Amino acid sequence: MKLKRQSKIIELIKNEEIGTQEELSDRLREEGYEVTQATISRDIRELNLTKVTENGRQRYATLASMSEVDNEKYIKILRAGFRSIDTAGNILVINTVSGMAMAVAAAVDSLNFPEVVGCIAGDDTIFCAIKEAGETASVMRKFEMLVKEA
């Protein structure tokens, strides 16, 4: 049931402008799915949905549907500020050009890597929390690849 519901969610947000959990919940009920707000919230998190603004209105979208232009902007910011990266348990420590940490952290958050829980930025250092310690090295490699592909 969960897989069918989540497939329906993907279908709905690709074909309609759904901007709130309530709208999504209503559409799912119209399609025959009984859902709670907690279920919708969990599905959104598990599907790694994000909100995008189109025609002045926010709506849910899958990461795959984010435009290449948006992703390229974030990658350019990452490349412009990046100096080095290291790990400490499930934390990535990203060193940036002085004054660039906030911009780079915002770019990292906007790239919406599912393994990244969030970032805290100072002036030239970012702590980036990774969900599972075992994923830290692979996420570090992703960042290294992004900054090298110039």
C-alpha positions as CSV (number, residue, x, y, z in Angstrom):
1,M,0.0,0.0,0.0
2,K,2.8,2.4,0.9
3,L,4.6,1.9,-2.5
4,K,1.3,2.5,-4.4
5,R,0.6,5.6,-2.4
6,Q,4.0,7.0,-2.8
7,S,3.9,6.2,-6.6
8,K,0.6,8.1,-6.7
9,I,2.1,11.1,-4.9
10,I,4.9,11.3,-7.5
11,E,2.3,11.1,-10.3
12,L,0.2,13.8,-8.7
13,I,3.0,16.3,-8.1
14,K,4.4,15.8,-11.6
15,N,1.0,16.4,-13.2
16,E,-0.6,19.0,-10.8
17,E,0.5,22.1,-8.9
18,I,0.3,20.8,-5.3
19,G,1.8,23.2,-2.9
20,T,0.7,22.0,0.6
21,Q,0.3,18.8,2.5
22,E,-3.4,19.5,2.8
23,E,-3.7,19.7,-1.0
24,L,-1.8,16.5,-1.4
25,S,-3.9,14.8,1.3
26,D,-7.1,15.9,-0.4
27,R,-6.0,14.7,-3.8
28,L,-4.9,11.3,-2.4
29,R,-8.3,10.9,-0.7
30,E,-10.0,11.7,-4.1
31,E,-7.9,8.9,-5.5
32,G,-9.1,6.5,-2.8
33,Y,-6.2,6.6,-0.3
34,E,-7.0,7.2,3.4
35,V,-4.1,9.2,4.8
36,T,-3.2,11.2,7.9
37,Q,-1.1,14.4,8.0
38,A,1.7,12.3,9.7
39,T,1.7,9.8,6.8
40,I,1.9,12.6,4.2
41,S,4.7,14.3,6.1
42,R,6.6,11.0,6.3
43,D,6.0,10.2,2.6
44,I,7.3,13.7,1.6
45,R,10.5,13.1,3.7
46,E,11.0,9.5,2.4
47,L,10.5,10.6,-1.2
48,N,12.9,13.5,-0.8
49,L,10.4,16.0,-2.2
50,T,11.3,19.6,-2.3
51,K,9.3,22.8,-2.9
52,V,10.0,24.9,-6.0
53,T,8.4,28.2,-7.1
54,E,6.8,28.2,-10.5
55,N,4.5,31.0,-11.7
56,G,4.8,32.7,-8.4
57,R,3.4,29.7,-6.5
58,Q,5.2,27.1,-4.5
59,R,4.6,23.4,-5.3
60,Y,6.1,20.1,-4.5
61,A,8.6,18.5,-6.9
62,T,11.0,15.6,-7.0
63,L,14.7,16.3,-6.9
64,A,15.0,14.9,-10.4
65,S,12.6,17.5,-11.7
66,M,14.7,20.4,-10.4
67,S,16.1,22.3,-13.3
68,E,19.7,21.6,-14.4
69,V,20.1,25.4,-14.3
70,D,19.3,25.5,-10.5
71,N,21.6,22.7,-9.7
72,E,24.4,24.2,-11.8
73,K,24.0,27.5,-9.8
74,Y,24.5,25.7,-6.5
75,I,27.5,23.7,-7.9
76,K,29.1,27.0,-9.1
77,I,28.8,28.4,-5.6
78,L,30.2,25.2,-4.1
79,R,33.2,25.4,-6.5
80,A,33.8,29.1,-5.9
81,G,34.0,28.8,-2.1
82,F,35.4,25.3,-1.6
83,R,39.0,24.8,-0.2
84,S,39.0,21.3,1.4
85,I,36.9,18.6,3.0
86,D,37.5,16.1,5.8
87,T,35.4,13.8,8.0
88,A,34.9,13.4,11.7
89,G,32.5,10.5,12.4
90,N,29.2,11.4,10.6
91,I,30.2,15.0,10.2
92,L,31.8,16.5,7.0
93,V,34.0,19.5,7.8
94,I,34.2,21.7,4.7
95,N,36.7,24.5,4.6
96,T,35.8,27.5,2.4
97,V,37.3,30.8,1.3
98,S,36.9,33.3,4.1
99,G,33.4,34.7,4.2
100,M,31.9,32.0,1.9
101,A,30.8,29.3,4.3
102,M,27.2,30.6,4.6
103,A,26.8,30.7,0.8
104,V,28.4,27.3,0.3
105,A,26.3,25.8,3.1
106,A,23.1,27.1,1.5
107,A,24.2,25.6,-1.8
108,V,24.9,22.2,-0.1
109,D,21.4,22.3,1.5
110,S,19.8,23.3,-1.9
111,L,21.4,20.3,-3.6
112,N,19.2,18.1,-1.4
113,F,21.5,15.1,-1.0
114,P,19.3,12.6,0.9
115,E,22.2,11.6,3.1
116,V,22.7,15.2,4.4
117,V,20.7,16.1,7.4
118,G,21.8,19.8,7.5
119,C,24.7,22.2,7.7
120,I,26.0,24.7,10.2
121,A,28.3,27.4,8.8
122,G,30.8,29.9,10.3
123,D,33.0,32.2,8.4
124,D,35.2,29.7,6.6
125,T,34.1,26.3,8.0
126,I,30.9,24.2,7.6
127,F,29.8,21.2,9.7
128,C,27.6,19.1,7.5
129,A,25.8,16.3,9.4
130,I,25.3,13.0,7.6
131,K,22.5,10.6,8.5
132,E,24.6,7.5,8.9
133,A,28.3,7.4,9.7
134,G,28.8,4.8,7.0
135,E,27.6,7.2,4.3
136,T,30.1,10.0,5.2
137,A,32.9,8.8,2.9
138,S,30.7,8.4,-0.1
139,V,29.1,11.9,0.4
140,M,32.6,13.3,0.7
141,R,33.5,11.7,-2.6
142,K,30.4,13.3,-4.2
143,F,31.5,16.7,-3.1
144,E,35.0,16.1,-4.3
145,M,33.7,15.1,-7.7
146,L,31.4,18.1,-7.9
147,V,34.2,20.6,-7.3
148,K,36.7,18.8,-9.7
149,E,34.2,18.7,-12.6
150,A,35.0,22.3,-13.7
